[in-house]
Protein backbone atom coordinates (compact mmCIF):
# COMPACT_ATOMS: atom_id res chain seq x y z
CA UNK A 1 0.00 0.00 0.00
CA UNK A 2 1.35 3.43 -0.91
CA UNK A 3 0.93 6.14 1.72
CA UNK A 4 2.36 9.50 2.77
CA UNK A 5 4.23 9.44 6.09
CA UNK A 6 2.82 12.23 8.28
CA UNK A 7 4.17 11.45 11.76
CA UNK A 8 6.31 9.13 13.88
CA UNK A 9 5.85 8.30 17.59
CA UNK A 10 8.32 6.08 19.51
CA UNK A 11 6.54 3.63 21.85
CA UNK A 12 8.02 2.04 24.98
CA UNK A 13 5.72 0.86 27.79
CA UNK A 14 4.83 -2.12 29.96
CA UNK A 15 1.38 -3.65 29.39
CA UNK A 16 -0.91 -5.11 32.07
CA UNK A 17 0.70 -8.56 31.64
CA UNK A 18 4.12 -7.11 32.49
CA UNK A 19 5.47 -7.34 28.92
CA UNK A 20 7.58 -4.47 27.60
CA UNK A 21 6.27 -3.13 24.30
CA UNK A 22 8.82 -1.37 22.06
CA UNK A 23 8.20 -0.02 18.60
CA UNK A 24 7.01 2.94 16.58
CA UNK A 25 3.56 4.28 15.70
CA UNK A 26 3.48 5.85 12.24
CA UNK A 27 0.70 8.11 11.04
CA UNK A 28 -0.07 7.99 7.31
CA UNK A 29 -2.44 9.38 4.69
CA UNK A 30 -3.57 7.35 1.69
CA UNK A 31 -6.30 7.10 -0.95
CA UNK A 32 -9.50 5.25 -0.09
CA UNK A 33 -12.39 4.85 -2.54
CA UNK A 34 -14.89 5.43 0.30
CA UNK A 35 -13.33 8.71 1.43
CA UNK A 36 -13.38 12.09 -0.29
CA UNK A 37 -9.80 13.34 -0.03
CA UNK A 38 -7.37 11.16 1.94
CA UNK A 39 -7.90 8.65 4.71
CA UNK A 40 -5.51 8.70 7.67
CA UNK A 41 -4.48 5.77 9.83
CA UNK A 42 -2.03 4.87 12.59
CA UNK A 43 0.13 1.75 12.12
CA UNK A 44 2.33 0.05 14.73
CA UNK A 45 5.80 -1.11 13.73
CA UNK A 46 7.13 -3.69 16.16
CA UNK A 47 10.74 -3.51 17.29
CA UNK A 48 12.85 -4.71 14.37
CA UNK A 49 10.85 -3.06 11.57
CA UNK A 50 12.81 0.05 10.67
CA UNK A 51 11.86 3.25 8.87
CA UNK A 52 15.27 3.14 7.12
CA UNK A 53 15.78 6.41 5.23
CA UNK A 54 12.10 7.43 5.31
CA UNK A 55 11.34 10.98 6.43
CA UNK A 56 8.16 12.93 7.20
CA UNK A 57 6.21 13.68 3.97
CA UNK A 58 7.90 10.83 2.04
CA UNK A 59 5.76 8.42 0.06
CA UNK A 60 6.23 4.96 1.51
CA UNK A 61 5.20 1.44 0.54
CA UNK A 62 3.75 -0.61 3.43
CA UNK A 63 3.47 -4.41 3.27
CA UNK A 64 1.22 -6.38 5.62
CA UNK A 65 1.25 -10.04 6.72
CA UNK A 66 -1.79 -12.33 6.60
CA UNK A 67 -2.93 -11.02 10.02
CA UNK A 68 -2.92 -7.40 8.83
CA UNK A 69 0.24 -6.44 10.76
CA UNK A 70 2.95 -4.34 9.14
CA UNK A 71 5.83 -6.63 8.13
CA UNK A 72 7.87 -4.36 5.86
CA UNK A 73 8.15 -0.69 5.02
CA UNK A 74 10.27 1.08 2.40
CA UNK A 75 10.52 4.41 0.65
CA UNK A 76 8.47 4.37 -2.56
C-alpha positions as CSV (number, residue, x, y, z in Angstrom):
1,X,0.0,0.0,0.0
2,X,1.4,3.4,-0.9
3,X,0.9,6.1,1.7
4,X,2.4,9.5,2.8
5,X,4.2,9.4,6.1
6,X,2.8,12.2,8.3
7,X,4.2,11.5,11.8
8,X,6.3,9.1,13.9
9,X,5.9,8.3,17.6
10,X,8.3,6.1,19.5
11,X,6.5,3.6,21.9
12,X,8.0,2.0,25.0
13,X,5.7,0.9,27.8
14,X,4.8,-2.1,30.0
15,X,1.4,-3.6,29.4
16,X,-0.9,-5.1,32.1
17,X,0.7,-8.6,31.6
18,X,4.1,-7.1,32.5
19,X,5.5,-7.3,28.9
20,X,7.6,-4.5,27.6
21,X,6.3,-3.1,24.3
22,X,8.8,-1.4,22.1
23,X,8.2,0.0,18.6
24,X,7.0,2.9,16.6
25,X,3.6,4.3,15.7
26,X,3.5,5.8,12.2
27,X,0.7,8.1,11.0
28,X,-0.1,8.0,7.3
29,X,-2.4,9.4,4.7
30,X,-3.6,7.3,1.7
31,X,-6.3,7.1,-0.9
32,X,-9.5,5.2,-0.1
33,X,-12.4,4.9,-2.5
34,X,-14.9,5.4,0.3
35,X,-13.3,8.7,1.4
36,X,-13.4,12.1,-0.3
37,X,-9.8,13.3,0.0
38,X,-7.4,11.2,1.9
39,X,-7.9,8.6,4.7
40,X,-5.5,8.7,7.7
41,X,-4.5,5.8,9.8
42,X,-2.0,4.9,12.6
43,X,0.1,1.7,12.1
44,X,2.3,0.1,14.7
45,X,5.8,-1.1,13.7
46,X,7.1,-3.7,16.2
47,X,10.7,-3.5,17.3
48,X,12.9,-4.7,14.4
49,X,10.8,-3.1,11.6
50,X,12.8,0.1,10.7
51,X,11.9,3.3,8.9
52,X,15.3,3.1,7.1
53,X,15.8,6.4,5.2
54,X,12.1,7.4,5.3
55,X,11.3,11.0,6.4
56,X,8.2,12.9,7.2
57,X,6.2,13.7,4.0
58,X,7.9,10.8,2.0
59,X,5.8,8.4,0.1
60,X,6.2,5.0,1.5
61,X,5.2,1.4,0.5
62,X,3.7,-0.6,3.4
63,X,3.5,-4.4,3.3
64,X,1.2,-6.4,5.6
65,X,1.3,-10.0,6.7
66,X,-1.8,-12.3,6.6
67,X,-2.9,-11.0,10.0
68,X,-2.9,-7.4,8.8
69,X,0.2,-6.4,10.8
70,X,3.0,-4.3,9.1
71,X,5.8,-6.6,8.1
72,X,7.9,-4.4,5.9
73,X,8.1,-0.7,5.0
74,X,10.3,1.1,2.4
75,X,10.5,4.4,0.6
76,X,8.5,4.4,-2.6
